[in-house]
């Protein structure tokens, strides 16, 4: 029988048996959080008594070596002063188990106030928390620069592929750009599509010559507000979900961080403002983020040039951006405005 999300569900006796393998006898409560990406990529997370998380994955992206490595990365974040939960070995010394043809492993549960939940009650703290996250990432990159690098690449890598990109054979940003360019061509916007293709090729050619010599770090990989814990005052004190962890060029990782959370493409913004206003706010957000990053991370001259190239790549091919662009191109009321915005973005010169 083909595995799907329904027949992969664990029953209580199966959970008890698996936990027993990890030296945990009995539990009171459990709940399941499904983060699957369809039946081809099943991800089920069983929260046990708010102490442990039993994880089932259909993708073969975890190994004994990888979980051992992740615990080493988690050590760094705890050393840095941010709580992070460890993966737990079974009684036989191994991390992994099999159940329903799925890979199973266990981690501690970080019981804390999730940043997303805090912001629901305190929306006025969003910008301050975005700035604090930028400071946190930049200082972490500075402290652990070139230290004990992982052979696994992060989700942001554009040349050496992450485990999630390897099956496709291209990095996520290239895939995003391909879809958007195809959408433009299907609308008859051949000239604009060509501009994006050529700009992407220009940036990648420059980066390809230098990226292997740039400082790197091993990052958690996804510091969104659903993976961060905060104290009662809204200050970051915990981080979890290390599945996307890996080595990344610091300039690339920081460039991606610069575009996270400060500005969103939204209908009400497009309804109220023209393309020039939207573009200017995107750029103002980027420069404000860059100022925070530069205050907490020391760029060397070649590294700073690469940061601006990576940032332009995020602008034209980051998933959040291209998904928004394609959405607005499909809507007649926003189409012309989106085309004007795309022309402004592709023509941007950073640095």
Secondary structure, DSSP 8 states (H G I E B T S, - for coil): ----TTTT---HHHHHHHHHHTT----S-EEEEE---STTS-EEEEEETTTEEEEEESS----HHHHHHHHHHHHHHHHHT-B---EE--TTS---EEETTEEEEEEE---SEEHHHHHHH-GGGHHHHHHHHHHHHHHHHHHTTTSS--SSB-TT-SSS--HHHHTTTS-HHHHHHHHHHHHHHHTT-HHHHHHHHHHHHHHHHHHHTTGGGS-EEEE-S---TTSEEE-TTS-EEEE---TT-EEEEHHHHHHHHHTSSS----HHHHHHS-HHHHHHHHHHHHHHHHHHHHHHS---HHHHHHHHHHHHHHHHH-HHHHHHHHHHHHSHHHHHHHHHHHHHHHT----
